[in-house]
Amino acid sequence: MPVEQFQIAAADAQAAARHHIPVTTTLSWLAELKDENPAYYQIARDQIVIPNMKLLKASGVRLLIGSDKFRRDIVPELQVLRSLGLFSDAELLEMDVDLTAQATFPGRKIGKLQEGYEANFLVLDRDPATNLDNLRSISMRVKQGRRIFVPPSAVSRPSPDCTQAAP
């Protein structure tokens, strides 16, 4: 198939921005393609994904972070987006923590440490705005104002999925 079939038209990106239609990224498959078929990966990345993401960003489309797979966290998605070289770690963090959270739960006061907002948050040892790898440095979890404890075995995963790898 010609790559043009997968490229977003400038008019469509502009219309999405004008009508405040967000676009949710689901690009973590790109990392898998890199290992499976490097030639297709290069085409998909350089001729489809990067031009589409540049266009959406330049058009002012609100970009949200998604996941390609059920029971997978968004870190692989963030890593692929970072590898494209189009967004800073701070931009990606805002897309995830602020924009995506607000779009997912529009009626809730979440994503900020302010009076009147839900007291659900993670405490990290290192700043993820300077390096997204720091998202893995969780030292405390708070849900509804109460500290919760998660055993290390529940968060230590040998795979990017939220489940243990098959033996």
TIKOLLO-664913 format. One line per field, with one value per atom (N, C-alpha, C): residue number from 1; y, x, z; atom name. Coordinates in nm, 4 decimals, padded with zeros to 6 digits. Layout:
<rs>
marmar [NUM_...]
north [Y_...]
east [X_...]
up [Z_...]
gulum [CA_...]
</rs>
This chain:
<rs>
marmar [1_1_1_2_2_2_3_3_3_4_4_4_5_5_5_6_6_6_7_7_7_8_8_8_9_9_9_10_10_10_11_11_11_12_12_12_13_13_13_14_14_14_15_15_15_16_16_16_17_17_17_18_18_18_19_19_19_20_20_20_21_21_21_22_22_22_23_23_23_24_24_24_25_25_25_26_26_26_27_27_27_28_28_28_29_29_29_30_30_30_31_31_31_32_32_32_33_33_33_34_34_34_35_35_35_36_36_36_37_37_37_38_38_38_39_39_39_40_40_40_41_41_41_42_42_42_43_43_43_44_44_44_45_45_45_46_46_46_47_47_47_48_48_48_49_49_49_50_50_50_51_51_51_52_52_52_53_53_53_54_54_54_55_55_55_56_56_56_57_57_57_58_58_58_59_59_59_60_60_60_61_61_61_62_62_62_63_63_63_64_64_64_65_65_65_66_66_66_67_67_67_68_68_68_69_69_69_70_70_70_71_71_71_72_72_72_73_73_73_74_74_74_75_75_75_76_76_76_77_77_77_78_78_78_79_79_79_80_80_80_81_81_81_82_82_82_83_83_83_84_84_84_85_85_85_86_86_86_87_87_87_88_88_88_89_89_89_90_90_90_91_91_91_92_92_92_93_93_93_94_94_94_95_95_95_96_96_96_97_97_97_98_98_98_99_99_99_100_100_100_101_101_101_102_102_102_103_103_103_104_104_104_105_105_105_106_106_106_107_107_107_108_108_108_109_109_109_110_110_110_111_111_111_112_112_112_113_113_113_114_114_114_115_115_115_116_116_116_117_117_117_118_118_118_119_119_119_120_120_120_121_121_121_122_122_122_123_123_123_124_124_124_125_125_125_126_126_126_127_127_127_128_128_128_129_129_129_130_130_130_131_131_131_132_132_132_133_133_133_134_134_134_135_135_135_136_136_136_137_137_137_138_138_138_139_139_139_140_140_140_141_141_141_142_142_142_143_143_143_144_144_144_145_145_145_146_146_146_147_147_147_148_148_148_149_149_149_150_150_150_151_151_151_152_152_152_153_153_153_154_154_154_155_155_155_156_156_156_157_157_157_158_158_158_159_159_159_160_160_160_161_161_161_162_162_162_163_163_163_164_164_164_165_165_165_166_166_166_167_167_167]
north [-00.1187_00.0000_00.1250_00.2255_00.3504_00.4195_00.4792_00.5449_00.6604_00.7194_00.8325_00.7963_00.6696_00.6278_00.6395_00.6458_00.6516_00.7905_00.8826_01.0173_01.1023_01.1798_01.2671_01.3912_01.4296_01.5499_01.6737_01.7764_01.9014_01.9573_01.9488_02.0006_01.9254_01.7952_01.7156_01.7532_01.7726_01.8131_01.9506_02.0421_02.1762_02.1722_02.0870_02.0736_02.0154_01.9174_01.8589_01.9654_02.0465_02.1532_02.2563_02.2970_02.4000_02.3547_02.2263_02.1729_02.1098_02.1296_02.0800_01.9290_01.8576_01.7118_01.6583_01.5916_01.5389_01.4125_01.3830_01.2600_01.1832_01.0575_00.9720_00.8889_00.9000_00.8226_00.6781_00.5874_00.4446_00.3930_00.4262_00.3994_00.3014_00.2394_00.1507_00.0310_00.0007_-00.1061_-00.0774_00.0491_00.0871_00.0252_00.0174_-00.0439_-00.1925_-00.2588_-00.4007_-00.4203_-00.3316_-00.3406_-00.3242_-00.2432_-00.2210_-00.3525_-00.4384_-00.5684_-00.6693_-00.6656_-00.7640_-00.7394_-00.6129_-00.5816_-00.4414_-00.4318_-00.3011_-00.2151_-00.2772_-00.1989_-00.1332_-00.2092_-00.1518_-00.0490_-00.0764_00.0178_00.1538_00.1542_00.2795_00.3558_00.2848_00.3486_00.4035_00.3183_00.3611_00.4815_00.4770_00.5844_00.7135_00.7057_00.8262_00.8841_00.7990_00.8481_00.8594_00.7980_00.8033_00.8661_00.8028_00.8453_00.9849_01.0077_01.1386_01.2503_01.2368_01.3450_01.3685_01.2612_01.2770_01.3484_01.3084_01.3707_01.5164_01.5452_01.6847_01.7697_01.7165_01.7890_01.8150_01.7130_01.7302_01.8324_01.8226_01.9159_02.0583_02.0766_02.2101_02.2696_02.1840_02.2307_02.2662_02.2303_02.2616_02.1598_02.0384_01.9325_01.8876_01.8725_01.8242_01.6747_01.6377_01.4985_01.4331_01.3171_01.2396_01.1122_01.0534_00.9332_00.8114_00.7137_00.5902_00.4698_00.3547_00.2295_00.1388_00.0659_-00.0252_-00.1528_-00.1875_-00.3186_-00.3094_-00.3920_-00.4056_-00.4537_-00.3993_-00.4370_-00.3989_-00.2955_-00.2431_-00.0979_-00.0586_00.0806_00.1680_00.2974_00.3906_00.4201_00.3652_00.3941_00.3550_00.2375_00.2072_00.3090_00.3593_00.4625_00.5903_00.6310_00.7508_00.7332_00.6137_00.5886_00.5979_00.5450_00.5556_00.7014_00.7729_00.9148_00.9929_00.9632_01.0308_00.9980_00.8733_00.8315_00.9033_00.9601_01.0318_01.1663_01.2166_01.3421_01.4664_01.4547_01.5659_01.6363_01.5710_01.6234_01.6153_01.7146_01.7080_01.6151_01.5704_01.4881_01.5648_01.6946_01.7767_01.7834_01.7964_01.7985_01.6655_01.5564_01.4240_01.4029_01.4491_01.4366_01.5172_01.6379_01.7191_01.6512_01.5950_01.5250_01.4111_01.3402_01.2250_01.2659_01.3375_01.3663_01.4692_01.5679_01.6754_01.6513_01.6557_01.6503_01.5189_01.4064_01.2765_01.2523_01.2872_01.2674_01.3493_01.4748_01.5592_01.5089_01.4608_01.4090_01.2791_01.1971_01.0686_01.0866_01.1817_01.2075_01.3555_01.4012_01.5452_01.6091_01.5336_01.5922_01.5896_01.5384_01.5238_01.6243_01.6632_01.7525_01.6650_01.6340_01.5474_01.6083_01.5552_01.5954_01.7163_01.7700_01.8869_01.8690_01.9254_01.9277_02.0634_02.0754_02.2006_02.1701_02.2693_02.2559_02.2263_02.1319_02.0952_01.9821_01.9450_01.8362_01.7050_01.5953_01.4640_01.4390_01.3769_01.3464_01.2074_01.1930_01.0702_01.1083_01.0567_01.0944_00.9957_01.0069_00.9283_01.0231_00.9770_01.0517_00.9810_01.0573_01.0008_01.0501_00.9676_01.0058_01.1038_01.0994_01.1845_01.2485_01.3613_01.4429_01.3833_01.3399_01.2838_01.3895_01.5160_01.6210_01.6374_01.5966_01.6049_01.4762_01.3645_01.2357_01.1421_01.1012_01.0160_00.8826_00.8381_00.7136_00.7231_00.8446_00.8645_00.8297_00.8018_00.7569_00.6255_00.5533_00.4255_00.4420_00.5676_00.5912_00.6204_00.5480_00.5699_00.5285_00.6222_00.5905_00.5865_00.6461_00.6444_00.6610_00.5943_00.6039_00.6517_00.7483_00.8007_00.7931_00.7336_00.7199_00.7710_00.8683_00.9303_00.9785_01.0351_01.0926_00.9944_00.8670_00.7663_00.6974_00.6779_00.6099_00.4624_00.4114_00.2694_00.2015_00.0780_00.0008_-00.1088_-00.1161_-00.2176_-00.2989_-00.4307_-00.5101_-00.5005_-00.5002_-00.4897_-00.5946_-00.7124_-00.8179_-00.7807_-00.6922_-00.6521_-00.5473_-00.4800_-00.3765_-00.4099_-00.5163_-00.5573_-00.6510_-00.6006_-00.6772_-00.6988_-00.8214_-00.8473_-00.8083_-00.7696_-00.7323_-00.5969_-00.5312_-00.4023_-00.4148_-00.5363_-00.5556_-00.5482_-00.5327_-00.5243_-00.6627_-00.7663_-00.9008_-00.9642_-01.0700_-01.1419_-01.2085_-01.2175_-01.2846_-01.4335_-01.4945_-01.6383_-01.7145_-01.8261_-01.9031_-01.9686]
east [00.0840_00.0000_00.0885_00.0478_00.1250_00.1152_00.2265_00.2286_00.1301_00.0976_00.0034_-00.1310_-00.1688_-00.2961_-00.2969_-00.1786_-00.1677_-00.1311_-00.1112_-00.0735_-00.1981_-00.1938_-00.3054_-00.3005_-00.4143_-00.4227_-00.4168_-00.3490_-00.3366_-00.4743_-00.5680_-00.7032_-00.7702_-00.7461_-00.8050_-00.7442_-00.6128_-00.5467_-00.5965_-00.6091_-00.6579_-00.8025_-00.8833_-01.0232_-01.0308_-00.9465_-00.9445_-00.9084_-00.8091_-00.7688_-00.8799_-00.9381_-01.0431_-01.1650_-01.1973_-01.3149_-01.2801_-01.1557_-01.1097_-01.1255_-01.0924_-01.0995_-00.9609_-00.9478_-00.8161_-00.7838_-00.6563_-00.6101_-00.5302_-00.5658_-00.4954_-00.3925_-00.2677_-00.1617_-00.1682_-00.1423_-00.1277_-00.0166_00.1060_00.2211_00.3218_00.2935_00.3940_00.4246_00.3356_00.3611_00.4859_00.5214_00.6369_00.7652_00.7779_00.8968_00.9040_00.7896_00.7874_00.8232_00.7747_00.8037_00.9526_01.0179_01.1624_01.2387_01.1974_01.2625_01.2166_01.0885_01.0315_01.0693_01.0671_01.0925_01.1535_01.2856_01.3516_01.3218_01.3058_01.2784_01.1404_01.0391_00.9048_00.9013_00.9769_00.9857_01.0331_01.1391_01.1956_01.0941_01.0224_00.9197_00.8073_00.7569_00.6450_00.6849_00.8035_00.8501_00.8730_00.9531_00.9992_00.8994_00.8164_00.7259_00.5805_00.5477_00.4079_00.3969_00.4581_00.4390_00.4957_00.6213_00.6812_00.6091_00.5837_00.5088_00.3697_00.2998_00.1668_00.1746_00.2687_00.2805_00.3250_00.4165_00.4589_00.3402_00.2606_00.1448_00.0428_00.0121_-00.0846_-00.0357_00.0907_00.1480_00.1462_00.1924_00.1975_00.0580_-00.0413_-00.1787_-00.2460_-00.1836_-00.2419_-00.3423_-00.3365_-00.4267_-00.3822_-00.4776_-00.4478_-00.4180_-00.2965_-00.2527_-00.2618_-00.3258_-00.3426_-00.2609_-00.2264_-00.1445_-00.2338_-00.2180_-00.2950_-00.2040_-00.2642_-00.1895_-00.2490_-00.1625_-00.2084_-00.2694_-00.2326_-00.2697_-00.3389_-00.4382_-00.5082_-00.4095_-00.4182_-00.3351_-00.1884_-00.1638_-00.0279_-00.0301_00.0722_00.0771_00.1222_00.1314_00.1603_00.3090_00.3931_00.5356_00.5921_00.5594_00.6100_00.5640_00.4443_00.3930_00.4758_00.5006_00.5808_00.7222_00.7782_00.9132_00.9184_00.8176_00.8140_00.7994_00.7094_00.6920_00.8211_00.8900_01.0173_01.1202_01.1211_01.2199_01.2019_01.0841_01.0587_01.1318_01.1686_01.2417_01.1570_01.0259_00.9353_00.8877_00.9029_00.8506_00.9580_00.9626_01.0506_00.9859_01.0647_01.0086_00.9017_00.9223_00.8225_00.6918_00.7005_00.5788_00.5049_00.5779_00.5153_00.4495_00.5150_00.4583_00.3288_00.3270_00.2042_00.0935_00.1298_00.0302_-00.0330_00.0484_-00.0015_-00.0746_-00.0064_-00.0590_-00.1718_-00.1612_-00.2598_-00.3666_-00.3271_-00.4247_-00.5013_-00.4306_-00.4977_-00.5853_-00.5340_-00.6140_-00.7426_-00.7342_-00.8533_-00.9514_-00.8995_-00.9873_-01.0542_-00.9833_-01.0371_-01.1424_-01.1182_-01.2097_-01.2467_-01.3281_-01.3539_-01.4266_-01.5027_-01.5786_-01.5064_-01.3850_-01.3132_-01.1991_-01.1706_-01.0574_-00.9367_-00.8600_-00.7433_-00.6251_-00.5086_-00.3890_-00.3166_-00.3615_-00.2965_-00.2904_-00.1874_-00.1770_-00.2269_-00.3610_-00.4253_-00.5448_-00.5836_-00.7018_-00.8225_-00.9048_-01.0245_-01.0032_-00.8794_-00.8496_-00.8385_-00.8662_-00.8563_-00.7131_-00.7001_-00.5675_-00.5240_-00.5069_-00.4569_-00.3302_-00.2170_-00.0923_00.0184_00.1254_00.2461_00.3575_00.4427_00.5626_00.6788_00.7554_00.8693_00.9990_01.1016_01.2328_01.3050_01.2728_01.3406_01.2375_01.2718_01.1818_01.1604_01.0398_01.0147_01.0108_00.9983_00.9989_01.1386_01.2391_01.3761_01.4174_01.3527_01.3827_01.2662_01.1964_01.0782_01.1107_01.2346_01.2714_01.2466_01.2409_01.2160_01.0734_00.9861_00.8511_00.8551_00.9628_00.9775_01.0318_01.0526_01.1124_01.0070_00.8968_00.7875_00.8312_00.8187_00.8540_00.7308_00.6193_00.4977_00.3768_00.2671_00.1406_00.0337_-00.0482_-00.1555_-00.2854_-00.3857_-00.5179_-00.6214_-00.7013_-00.8035_-00.7456_-00.6263_-00.5629_-00.4948_-00.4965_-00.4354_-00.3211_-00.2147_-00.0996_-00.1341_-00.1007_-00.1228_00.0118_00.0180_00.1412_00.1212_00.2141_00.2105_00.3385_00.3273_00.4488_00.5365_00.6673_00.7575_00.7302_00.6861_00.6592_00.5442_00.4571_00.3428_00.3811_00.4928_00.5324_00.6614_00.7250_00.8468_00.8074_00.8119_00.7646_00.8777_00.8982_01.0037_00.9648_00.8405_00.7951_00.7252_00.7005_00.6309_00.4838_00.4319_00.2916_00.2710_00.1481_00.1147_00.0982_00.1356_00.1270_00.2649_00.2830_00.4093_00.4260_00.5484_00.5753_00.5451_00.5022_00.4744_00.6037_00.6003_00.7225_00.7772]
up [00.0000_00.0000_00.0000_-00.0717_-00.0707_00.0660_00.1093_00.2407_00.2478_00.1343_00.1328_00.1955_00.1870_00.2452_00.3977_00.4567_00.6023_00.6524_00.5628_00.6020_00.6254_00.7312_00.7666_00.6775_00.6242_00.5415_00.6304_00.5826_00.6588_00.6931_00.6005_00.6252_00.7398_00.7496_00.8579_00.9930_00.9959_01.1200_01.1642_01.0710_01.1032_01.1516_01.0905_01.1337_01.2747_01.3039_01.4384_01.5413_01.5104_01.6028_01.6182_01.5082_01.5094_01.5906_01.5821_01.6523_01.7869_01.8309_01.9611_01.9743_01.8673_01.8678_01.9015_02.0158_02.0519_01.9725_01.9617_01.8978_02.0019_02.0207_02.1152_02.0401_02.0839_02.0204_02.0673_01.9766_02.0073_01.9169_01.9531_01.8674_01.9255_02.0373_02.0962_02.0063_01.9131_01.8152_01.7326_01.7210_01.6403_01.6962_01.8284_01.8897_01.8549_01.8524_01.8169_01.6702_01.5847_01.4421_01.4146_01.4953_01.4780_01.4870_01.5806_01.5968_01.4916_01.4577_01.3659_01.2201_01.1792_01.0386_01.0281_01.0406_01.0410_00.9174_00.8008_00.6790_00.6877_00.7289_00.7432_00.8560_00.9611_01.0718_01.0222_00.9438_00.8944_00.8101_00.7242_00.6407_00.7286_00.8190_00.9057_00.9898_01.0483_01.1357_01.0579_00.9518_00.8821_00.7823_00.7238_00.6202_00.6641_00.7769_00.8222_00.9613_01.0593_01.1987_01.2239_01.1902_01.2187_01.1426_01.0129_00.9459_01.0050_01.0398_01.1003_01.2349_01.3177_01.4494_01.4375_01.3463_01.3245_01.2814_01.1901_01.1393_01.2499_01.3273_01.4361_01.5376_01.5739_01.6711_01.6162_01.4919_01.4311_01.4130_01.3934_01.3746_01.5064_01.6179_01.7479_01.7968_01.7430_01.7883_01.9264_02.0163_02.1514_02.1417_02.1805_02.1727_02.3094_02.3124_02.4343_02.4226_02.5354_02.5380_02.5579_02.4706_02.4803_02.4889_02.4866_02.4881_02.3820_02.3156_02.2103_02.2657_02.3865_02.4367_02.5715_02.5878_02.7151_02.8203_02.9403_03.0541_03.0354_02.9569_02.9425_02.9871_03.0588_03.1008_02.9838_03.0053_02.8969_02.8792_02.9636_02.9525_02.8157_02.7598_02.6252_02.5201_02.5348_02.4437_02.4562_02.5783_02.6011_02.5459_02.5601_02.5095_02.3562_02.2894_02.1431_02.1017_02.1663_02.1326_02.1557_02.2635_02.2906_02.1828_02.1367_02.0364_01.9023_01.8790_01.7536_01.7500_01.8669_01.8744_01.8496_01.8654_01.8383_01.9650_02.0788_02.2043_02.3118_02.3994_02.5155_02.6183_02.7145_02.8212_02.8980_02.9174_02.9871_02.9076_02.7758_02.6927_02.7018_02.6952_02.7033_02.8393_02.9435_03.0773_03.0881_03.0329_03.0342_02.9543_02.8386_02.7574_02.8361_02.9130_02.9876_03.1147_03.2010_03.3347_03.3324_03.2468_03.2444_03.1373_03.0121_02.9028_02.8978_02.9060_02.8976_03.0198_03.1369_03.2589_03.2538_03.2118_03.2030_03.0970_02.9854_02.8794_02.9218_02.9980_03.0416_03.1504_03.2403_03.3522_03.3539_03.2577_03.2440_03.3615_03.4354_03.5455_03.6790_03.6790_03.8062_03.8165_03.9387_03.9641_03.9965_03.8917_03.9069_03.8329_03.8655_03.7927_03.8473_03.9584_04.0181_04.1691_04.2280_04.3746_04.4208_04.4290_04.4684_04.5563_04.6320_04.7152_04.6264_04.6714_04.5980_04.4980_04.4731_04.3802_04.4564_04.3879_04.4500_04.4953_04.6109_04.6661_04.6206_04.4897_04.4289_04.3545_04.4002_04.3348_04.3673_04.2906_04.3116_04.3528_04.4412_04.4774_04.4092_04.3330_04.2612_04.3230_04.3156_04.3687_04.2772_04.1489_04.0514_03.9592_03.9024_03.8211_03.6816_03.6479_03.5151_03.4045_03.4405_03.3380_03.2783_03.3524_03.2998_03.2316_03.2706_03.2090_03.2373_03.1325_03.1498_03.2156_03.2081_03.2746_03.4245_03.4768_03.6192_03.6603_03.5646_03.5992_03.6771_03.6631_03.7334_03.8754_03.9201_04.0521_04.1589_04.1559_04.2510_04.3914_04.4852_04.6242_04.7154_04.6695_04.7516_04.6604_04.7003_04.6285_04.7268_04.6822_04.7666_04.6873_04.7469_04.6851_04.7837_04.7401_04.8228_04.9564_04.9486_05.0662_05.1589_05.1245_05.2103_05.1375_05.2098_05.1530_05.1328_05.0158_04.9898_04.9679_05.0074_04.9957_04.8919_04.8016_04.6972_04.7114_04.7259_04.7412_04.6158_04.6335_04.5178_04.4107_04.4508_04.3525_04.2595_04.3039_04.2216_04.1177_04.1378_04.0423_03.9690_04.0058_03.9374_03.8248_03.7042_03.5893_03.4893_03.4467_03.3496_03.2073_03.1876_03.0541_03.0619_02.9454_02.9502_02.9845_02.9832_03.0170_03.1671_03.2068_03.3483_03.4103_03.3389_03.3890_03.3804_03.4527_03.4473_03.3109_03.2653_03.1387_03.1538_03.0448_03.0469_03.0666_03.1425_03.1678_03.0419]
gulum [N_CA_C_N_CA_C_N_CA_C_N_CA_C_N_CA_C_N_CA_C_N_CA_C_N_CA_C_N_CA_C_N_CA_C_N_CA_C_N_CA_C_N_CA_C_N_CA_C_N_CA_C_N_CA_C_N_CA_C_N_CA_C_N_CA_C_N_CA_C_N_CA_C_N_CA_C_N_CA_C_N_CA_C_N_CA_C_N_CA_C_N_CA_C_N_CA_C_N_CA_C_N_CA_C_N_CA_C_N_CA_C_N_CA_C_N_CA_C_N_CA_C_N_CA_C_N_CA_C_N_CA_C_N_CA_C_N_CA_C_N_CA_C_N_CA_C_N_CA_C_N_CA_C_N_CA_C_N_CA_C_N_CA_C_N_CA_C_N_CA_C_N_CA_C_N_CA_C_N_CA_C_N_CA_C_N_CA_C_N_CA_C_N_CA_C_N_CA_C_N_CA_C_N_CA_C_N_CA_C_N_CA_C_N_CA_C_N_CA_C_N_CA_C_N_CA_C_N_CA_C_N_CA_C_N_CA_C_N_CA_C_N_CA_C_N_CA_C_N_CA_C_N_CA_C_N_CA_C_N_CA_C_N_CA_C_N_CA_C_N_CA_C_N_CA_C_N_CA_C_N_CA_C_N_CA_C_N_CA_C_N_CA_C_N_CA_C_N_CA_C_N_CA_C_N_CA_C_N_CA_C_N_CA_C_N_CA_C_N_CA_C_N_CA_C_N_CA_C_N_CA_C_N_CA_C_N_CA_C_N_CA_C_N_CA_C_N_CA_C_N_CA_C_N_CA_C_N_CA_C_N_CA_C_N_CA_C_N_CA_C_N_CA_C_N_CA_C_N_CA_C_N_CA_C_N_CA_C_N_CA_C_N_CA_C_N_CA_C_N_CA_C_N_CA_C_N_CA_C_N_CA_C_N_CA_C_N_CA_C_N_CA_C_N_CA_C_N_CA_C_N_CA_C_N_CA_C_N_CA_C_N_CA_C_N_CA_C_N_CA_C_N_CA_C_N_CA_C_N_CA_C_N_CA_C_N_CA_C_N_CA_C_N_CA_C_N_CA_C_N_CA_C_N_CA_C_N_CA_C_N_CA_C_N_CA_C_N_CA_C_N_CA_C_N_CA_C_N_CA_C_N_CA_C_N_CA_C_N_CA_C_N_CA_C_N_CA_C_N_CA_C_N_CA_C_N_CA_C_N_CA_C_N_CA_C_N_CA_C_N_CA_C_N_CA_C_N_CA_C_N_CA_C_N_CA_C_N_CA_C_N_CA_C_N_CA_C_N_CA_C_N_CA_C]
</rs>
